[in-house]
């Protein structure tokens, strides 16, 4: 018999090498190479013509002009959970493969089990568990008060057996919890290895596309916060969702980082209760529920996540530093951007914090990734430094440039309408975002062009 060939694949970038080495020469990551057995390639022959009955399947490869391709509307099915449908882009698309990642105990299995129970008998589903027994799954469903009628489960880790049973039962949705526990008989590597994760995911994706069955893959995360396994796993699926949440907080945030059928960076907010995850349809009210009125160092901003504006509170604490190198700490914001904004504040606002520690936090566990937080952050820092709160019912948003200009941000009027809905009466916004058709909800809008104008208008 011919000796089996082995290769070493990087778990971060998927690069393949003939021998093991400590550092991947492609992406520079350390200790990410894992060994797997290279399967011998089958002899090239005439490609088989597949006729699966699924509208998305291709019977035979051929070159086709895009203008001649018939476009059909995507068939979406509601999961019964509005926030999950929002993140998915309006519902679950038939034949799609969705990867859900998150920290242990964050609520991934609970959310998917609730979705299966909400869909009930109208959408046949199969819950495949590789980490728990069937009694544990049934016990959790009973504890959450979910109806057991119409819920089918399978405790199996062999992907061949799973696909064989799924071909007989013909479910329209399969939940694999988790992809790291599955293994294929054709590979000798251990479950959870790079080759096993990639092969099992590839088989499930192929099954989904050929039969029109939707698939949810639950993925473990590493200590760095990424999906465990090869990076190519995220490229194989149609959507990548991450479950986030601060330790000790009952709020959970489901964020889409990739979605071929909807908007990316869409956000769904849940609250953990004794009956599982509960939807939060109005997250702005939740994030502002702990506000105690005008407080030094606190500013309410209007950020935008996906297609929805959100009102969140930005808090800053400026205190004298005993260190020669004062600290700059951020939670929910980019730390390097805070250092840049403090330099702009000194250069164009004549306010220096060289000997002060600066701590900035976004309340509620929200991670703000857009530049509209620049102006609220600087206002919060100045408010804490001077120990003077902003006027009550005031919101702010805007990007601050290096030359001290206040740049407009997308969807300015939509942000103002969201603020007016929650009772805010005053807004500091870039001049480019000033409403063109009078006031919005009776709100006083102060349009500014420079950072100095914004600081003067705020106080």
Secondary structure by P-SEA (a helix, b strand, c coil): cccbbbbbbbccccccccccccccccccccccbbbbbbccccccccbbbbbccccccccbbbbbbcccbbbbcbbbbbcccaaaaaaacccccccbbbbbbbcccccaaaaaaaaaaaacccbbbbbbbccccaaaaaaaaaaaccccccbbbbbcccaaaaaaaaaaacccbbbbcccccccccccccccccaaaaaaaaaaaaaaaaaccbbbbbbbbbcccccccccccccccccbbbbbbbcccccbbbbbbcccccccccbbbbbbbccccccccccaaaaaacccccccccbbbbbbbcccbbbbbbbbbbbccccccbbbbbbccccaaaaaaaaaaaaaccccccccbbbbbbbccccccccccaaaaaaaaaaaaaacccccccccbbbbbcccbbbbbbcaaaaaaaaaaaacccbbbbccccccccccccccbbbbbccaaaaaaaac
